[in-house]
Amino acid sequence: MSKAEPQSQPHIAVLAFPYPTHASPLLSLITRLAVAAPNALFSFIGTAQCNTTVFTPTSDQRPPNIIPYNISDGVPVGYVFTGKLHEDIELFLNAADRNFRKAIDAAVIESGRRLSCLVTDAFIWLGKEMAEDRNVPWIAFWTGGPNSLAAHVYTDLIRERIQPGEENRSLEFIPGLSKLTVADFPEGTVLGNLQSVFSVMQRRMRRRLPKAAAVFINCFEELDRDITIDLQSRFKKFFNIGPLNMLSPSLPVSVGDDKYGCLPWLDKQKKAASVAYIGFGSAAKPSPKEMVAIAEALEASKVPFIWSIKENLQENLPNGFLERIKSNGNGMLVDWAPQVKVLGHEAVGVFVTHCGWNSILESVAGGVPMIGRPFWGDQGIDGKMIEDVWGIGVIVEGGIFTKNALMCSFDLILTQERGKKIREKTAKLKQLTHNAVGPRGSSKRNFDSLLQLVVSTSYEA
């Protein structure tokens, strides 16, 4: 980076929400921006624990113009947790304004560059005031899908229209969400404790997002044009820039090593679209009873599989399951899998997922139908879209894993006529993702527009 005129070069502060599932896709996006704009400096600010998680040894290939800064998690020294729900997030948010401002000041002093832009996780609603104080644009990243963003944007209207006892009434008055009901929303959004930490945070967020210079998401416009068009009317600028893992595959973003040999094992499978890949992200954990149900369904159905499951959870599996799997070679249990590459392999025919947004988009990009088991947050909304709107998967019967329910889902996706139609719809969406990230695609165009906005050094509020 040139040191001749540091004040004239872009300096972007990036504020991460302290969940790896939020910070990781944000860092992925920032990496792409940093490669595209080598003269810009990106100060990535997050809690020490979160930065340690996302800046892994395999991310040493990250561009030199991304500099991590650690802030406190807001937990006072010697503090004893009381067990209150989201107590850690409440402590973080209470100290966030002070801690983020202090880190931004440090980054400005150390770099010799004034701040030119502020990019934050959308949950960091404090970004609006921070950006205004420095007369720079605030750009917000929604880490979920367009459907969940629309649901949060319209929460106040939903509360006005839906009366108590009408939780199962469809939301036909919201563009693109006519198949959803209030019952699909996370607790504390429309129903439940509306004074919880997350409810208050989301309320402040949705009232500030329309004032952001831009809002962007990891998605592609063609997935749901109605929602895209509506959100474009709700924000100053709205960019779909995904799928991120496909946007610039040549960039130095590591997906980790295939240390367990998942891909060679898939290469040996004789039939295309026959393998089940099972993975629930880094946070979702099925109950011990559900773990047993998954294992029993896999053995009884004889569906070949790769199951990404942490070693400390394997103690919940049925007696002898691991030994039998090793003996018959019908499956693999690994504590980490290169998910993007696994989902892109022709042998994989179905993805058993928690319906987290990053996982959904990776499955769509790989052309793999899904069996969903939502756990919390926006996963219920995402699951409803998968089954009832996009038609690219099913939610396991009853919403939890039982042996019979999962076996029925395997049979539906892999052998039945309905499964064939689901696979056809998924294949069409896969092609649309390739078109979107192509040289003339919508996501490529939106990424270029976002890049210009982020690295601009002149701004008028």
Residue pairs with C-beta under 8 A, 6 or more apart in sequence:
1 9
1 38
1 39
1 41
1 64
1 65
2 9
2 39
3 112
6 111
6 112
6 113
7 112
7 113
7 114
8 457
9 39
9 40
9 41
9 113
9 457
10 37
10 39
10 40
10 41
10 113
10 116
10 117
10 454
10 455
10 456
10 457
11 40
11 41
11 43
11 107
11 108
11 111
11 113
11 114
11 115
11 116
11 117
12 33
12 40
12 41
12 42
12 43
12 115
12 116
12 117
12 118
12 119
12 454
12 455
13 43
13 45
13 103
13 104
13 107
13 115
13 117
13 118
13 119
14 26
14 30
14 42
14 43
14 44
14 45
14 119
14 120
15 45
15 46
15 100
15 118
15 119
15 120
15 121
15 124
15 127
16 22
16 23
16 26
16 27
16 44
16 45
16 46
16 47
16 50
16 51
16 54
16 120
16 121
16 124
17 23
17 121
17 123
17 124
17 143
18 46
18 47
18 49
18 50
18 73
18 89
18 92
19 50
19 283
20 50
20 53
20 54
20 282
21 143
21 281
21 282
21 283
21 356
21 358
22 121
22 123
22 143
23 46
23 50
23 51
23 53
23 54
23 121
24 53
24 54
24 358
25 141
25 143
25 218
25 244
25 358
26 119
26 121
26 141
26 143
27 44
27 54
27 55
27 59
27 66
28 244
28 245
28 253
29 141
29 216
29 218
29 241
29 244
30 42
30 44
30 66
30 119
31 62
31 63
31 66
31 251
31 252
31 253
32 244
32 247
32 248
32 251
32 253
32 447
33 40
33 42
33 450
33 451
33 454
33 455
34 40
34 42
34 62
34 63
34 65
34 66
35 63
35 248
35 251
35 252
36 248
36 451
37 65
37 451
37 454
37 455
38 63
38 65
39 65
40 65
40 454
40 455
41 65
41 67
41 111
41 113
42 65
42 66
42 67
43 67
43 69
43 103
43 104
43 107
43 111
44 51
44 66
44 67
44 68
44 69
45 68
45 69
45 71
45 100
45 103
45 104
45 107
46 54
46 68
46 69
46 70
46 71
47 70
47 71
47 72
47 73
47 92
48 70
48 71
48 72
48 73
49 73
51 68
51 70
55 62
55 68
58 254
58 256
58 257
59 253
59 254
61 252
61 253
61 254
62 252
63 252
67 107
67 111
69 103
69 106
69 107
70 103
71 99
71 100
71 102
71 103
72 95
72 99
73 88
73 91
73 92
74 91
74 92
74 93
74 94
74 95
74 96
74 99
75 88
75 91
75 92
76 91
79 91
81 87
81 88
84 90
85 196
85 197
86 196
86 197
86 198
89 197
89 198
89 201
90 197
93 197
93 201
96 124
96 126
97 126
97 129
97 130
100 124
100 126
100 130
101 130
104 115
104 130
104 134
107 115
108 114
108 115
115 134
115 136
116 136
116 455
116 456
116 457
116 459
117 136
117 137
117 139
117 453
117 454
117 455
117 456
117 459
118 127
118 130
118 131
118 134
118 136
118 137
118 138
118 139
119 139
119 140
119 141
119 454
120 126
120 127
120 138
120 139
120 140
120 141
121 140
121 141
121 143
122 140
122 141
122 142
122 143
122 205
122 209
122 215
123 201
123 202
123 205
124 140
125 201
125 204
125 205
125 208
125 209
127 138
127 140
127 212
128 138
128 208
128 211
128 212
130 138
131 137
131 138
132 138
132 461
135 459
135 461
136 459
137 212
137 213
137 214
137 453
137 456
137 459
137 461
138 211
138 212
138 213
139 212
139 213
139 214
139 215
139 216
139 450
139 453
139 454
140 209
140 212
140 214
140 215
140 216
141 215
141 216
141 217
142 149
142 215
142 216
142 217
143 217
143 218
143 357
143 358
144 217
144 357
144 378
144 382
145 217
145 219
145 223
145 357
145 360
145 361
145 378
145 382
145 385
146 176
146 217
146 219
146 223
146 224
146 227
146 228
146 231
146 240
147 176
147 177
147 180
147 224
147 227
147 381
147 382
147 385
147 389
148 357
148 378
148 381
148 382
149 215
149 217
149 231
150 174
150 175
150 176
150 177
150 227
150 230
150 231
151 158
151 174
151 177
151 180
151 185
151 189
151 378
151 381
152 189
152 202
152 205
152 206
153 206
153 209
153 231
153 234
154 171
154 174
154 177
155 189
155 190
155 202
155 203
155 206
156 206
157 173
157 174
158 171
158 174
158 182
158 190
159 190
161 173
162 169
162 171
162 182
162 190
166 182
167 181
167 182
167 183
167 191
168 181
168 182
168 183
169 181
169 182
170 178
170 179
170 180
170 181
171 177
171 178
171 180
171 181
171 182
172 178
174 180
175 226
175 227
175 229
175 230
176 224
176 226
176 227
176 230
176 389
177 227
179 384
179 385
179 388
179 389
180 381
180 384
180 385
182 190
182 191
184 380
184 381
184 383
184 384
185 191
185 380
185 381
186 376
186 377
186 378
186 380
186 381
187 193
188 194
188 196
188 198
188 199
188 202
189 199
189 202
192 199
193 199
209 215
209 235
210 234
210 235
210 236
211 236
212 235
212 236
213 236
213 237
213 453
213 459
214 235
214 236
214 237
214 238
214 239
214 450
214 453
215 231
215 235
215 237
215 238
215 239
216 238
216 239
216 240
216 241
216 446
216 450
217 239
217 240
217 241
217 242
218 241
218 242
218 243
218 244
218 357
218 358
218 361
219 240
219 241
219 242
219 243
219 361
220 240
220 242
220 243
220 432
220 433
220 436
220 437
220 441
220 442
220 443
221 228
221 240
221 436
221 442
221 443
221 446
222 432
222 435
222 436
222 442
223 364
223 390
223 429
223 432
224 385
224 389
224 390
228 238
228 240
231 238
232 238
237 449
237 453
239 446
239 447
239 449
239 450
240 436
240 442
240 443
240 446
241 247
241 443
241 446
241 447
241 450
242 361
242 436
242 437
242 443
243 361
243 362
243 364
243 365
243 433
243 436
243 437
243 443
245 253
245 255
245 340
245 361
245 362
245 365
246 365
246 433
246 434
246 437
247 437
247 443
247 444
247 447
255 338
255 339
255 340
255 341
256 336
256 338
257 338
258 264
258 337
258 338
258 341
259 336
260 332
260 334
260 336
260 337
262 306
262 332
262 334
262 337
262 338
262 341
262 342
263 338
263 341
263 342
263 345
265 306
265 332
266 275
266 306
266 342
266 345
266 347
266 348
267 345
267 347
269 275
269 304
269 347
271 347
272 346
272 347
272 349
273 346
273 347
273 348
273 349
273 414
273 423
274 303
274 304
274 347
274 349
274 414
275 303
275 304
275 305
275 306
275 345
275 347
275 348
275 349
275 350
276 298
276 303
276 304
276 305
276 306
276 348
276 349
276 350
276 351
276 352
276 410
277 305
277 306
277 308
277 337
277 339
277 342
277 343
277 348
277 350
277 351
277 352
277 368
278 294
278 305
278 306
278 307
278 308
278 309
278 351
278 352
279 307
279 308
279 337
279 339
279 351
279 352
279 353
279 359
280 286
280 308
280 353
280 354
280 373
280 375
281 354
281 356
281 358
281 359
284 354
284 356
284 375
284 376
284 379
285 313
286 294
286 373
286 401
288 316
290 373
290 400
290 401
291 313
291 316
291 317
292 316
292 317
292 318
293 401
293 402
293 403
293 405
293 406
294 307
294 352
294 401
294 406
295 317
295 318
295 321
296 318
296 403
297 401
297 403
297 404
297 406
297 407
297 410
298 305
298 307
298 330
298 331
299 321
299 324
300 403
300 407
301 406
301 407
301 410
301 411
302 330
303 410
303 414
304 330
304 331
305 330
305 331
305 332
306 331
306 332
306 334
306 337
306 342
307 331
307 332
307 333
307 334
308 334
308 335
308 336
308 337
308 339
309 333
309 334
309 335
310 335
311 335
314 322
314 333
322 333
325 331
325 332
325 333
339 359
339 362
340 362
340 365
340 366
342 348
343 351
343 362
343 363
343 365
343 366
343 368
344 365
344 366
345 366
348 366
348 368
349 368
349 369
349 413
349 414
349 423
350 368
350 369
350 370
350 371
350 410
350 413
350 414
351 359
351 363
351 366
351 368
351 369
351 370
351 371
351 393
352 370
352 371
352 373
352 406
353 359
353 360
353 363
353 370
353 371
353 372
353 373
354 372
354 373
354 374
354 375
354 379
355 370
355 372
355 373
355 374
355 375
355 379
355 380
355 382
355 383
355 386
356 379
356 382
357 378
357 382
360 370
360 382
360 386
363 369
363 370
363 392
363 393
363 426
364 392
364 426
364 429
364 430
364 433
365 430
365 433
366 430
367 426
367 427
367 429
367 430
368 426
369 392
369 393
369 413
369 419
369 422
369 423
369 426
370 386
370 392
370 393
370 394
371 393
371 394
371 395
371 396
371 406
371 409
371 410
371 413
372 379
372 382
372 383
372 386
372 387
372 393
372 394
372 395
372 396
373 395
373 396
373 399
373 400
373 401
374 380
374 382
374 383
374 395
374 399
383 395
384 395
386 392
386 393
386 394
386 395
387 393
387 394
387 395
390 425
390 429
391 421
391 422
391 425
392 422
392 425
392 426
392 429
393 413
393 422
393 426
394 409
394 412
394 413
394 422
396 405
396 406
396 409
397 405
397 408
397 409
398 405
412 418
412 419
413 419
413 422
413 423
435 441
436 442
436 443
436 444
437 443
437 444
438 444
